[in-house]
Amino acid sequence: MADYNIPAELMEALKGKFSGIEIMENGDVIVPAADLMAFMTEIKENPDTAMDFLTNLTASDYKDRLETVYNLVSITHGYTLTVKVKLEDKENPQVPSLCPLWDGASWQERETYDLMGIVFTGYPGHPTRILLDDNFKGHPLRKDYQWEGGREA
Amino acid sequence: MKTETYTLNLGPQHPSTHGVFRIILELDGETVVKATPVPGYLHRGIEKLAEARTYTQVIPYTDRMDYMAAMLMNWGYVAAVEKLMDIEVPERAEYVRVIVGELSRIASHMIATGAYGGDIGALTAFTYTFRDREYVLDLLEMVSGSRMTFSYFRIGGVAADLPEEFFPAVRKFLGELPAMCDEYDGLITGNEIFQARTKQVGIITPEMGINYSLSGPTLRGSGVNYDLRKVRPYGIYDRFDFDVPLGQNGDCFDRFRIRIDEMRQCKRIIEQALDQIPEGPIMAKVPKVIKPPVGDAYAEVESSKGVYGCYVVSDGSPKPYRVHFRRPSYINLGYLGKLCEGWKIADVIAILGSIDIVLGEVDC
């Protein structure tokens, strides 16, 4: 497998600029929700990294937190980067919307809100459901969501 | 003079929407002021269902996303699980995957090409591409026993080896493929009315394409050279010599045209794979019960519609803790609303068709 990670010295520089971020062994970056917008703006606008393509945006529900996951690509340099934000407040999870940076975030954020119940803030038209009916109660991808039927039920 | 806009509901049951999909159009005369796409009619909650299945049992669900290219849907999912478990797929299985994957891409592009002709009003085109797609489905049926929902990929390889009779049959098909493509080009691409309806319509600039996370022919039609098989080759794609067809204007015509060119490139890839394919096992040594280590993995493949990704989280149990599919049709469709603004009603059909969506994948 070829390596598409951002070079270590660039990651060091990022760590210098954003002291709150945590770089995992596999290259994933964990960013505090408060720093997300500034961090994403930096890696997108800085020509050294130029992460111009938001390829995937999703979220996962863990016991102690919700976690949003962003997969970014630099079409210019060929780098890939996974950014995660941990949201400890499961009752009222909020994270800044990335729509001001990438319009491609819009539908993916709406899907994540719809199914996982994470509120993306700071963008008109958010939060709105997209796949489920507007009157639907709950967010089905949450682990505590009670669903009827299924083969085992 | 007093004028006012009015609202027109397109779909959800309308042949041009290629499934159950609705667009609310706000119109000024015939001109679109605002278009609001409404997806979700086919949402089955596959991601939720996957959490109650074993890793292997998820594979048939992936068939039911982009059922026009189900092999490629299988591929993205197993690639993510293999990445999570650090499984090395045997050589022969990699070649088999390329061969069936590219055949699936041809089948999908044939549908896109013919159906687009139908959208524009050239319904005859539909019959030609569907006739030829049958040959591809025959080949894939030979391999997997199924014509549409193959479930042929396994975590660590593929379900069965290619049968003897497959090889002469696929060579024969590939021999005829250029003539088929020439026929589509002669019948549709070169058609004056078709060109008038699609050239300089629904233009996507490269910048907007990247900004809206578009991928596949929809992005490459705008001249952005982003094909995962080239830029981040997965499997064994770095061993093949092929070109990535690109458009110049980013209009409906370019998006349509490069699909036919891609079919010709698929032929090159499959032929090289058939020449190079080694003997050997088709499955890696994987445990009977798939239990990936705790962690997550994200893998992407280039499907016929664009970048198809799969994010898998494992908690160490035999069932996936979380599965997410990055479906290219869904994300490409996210730009439709903006793209339609300022065009006429008839152009909306041309634009939607040129993006080539499959609702099974959009709604997931």
Interface residues (C-beta under 8 A of the other chain):
Chain A: A2 Y4 D52 F53 L54 T55 N56 T58 S60 D61 V69 N71 I75 G78 T80 T82 W102 D103 G104 A105 S106 W107 Q108 E111 L115 I130 L131 L132 D133 P140 L141 Y145 W147 G150 R151 E152
Chain B: P39 G40 H43 G45 E47 K48 L49 A52 M208 I210 N211 Y212 S213 L214 S215 V224 Y226 V231 R232 P233 D296 Y298 E300 V307 G309 Y311 V313 Y321 R322 H324 R326 Y330 I331 L333 G334 Y335 K338 D363 C364
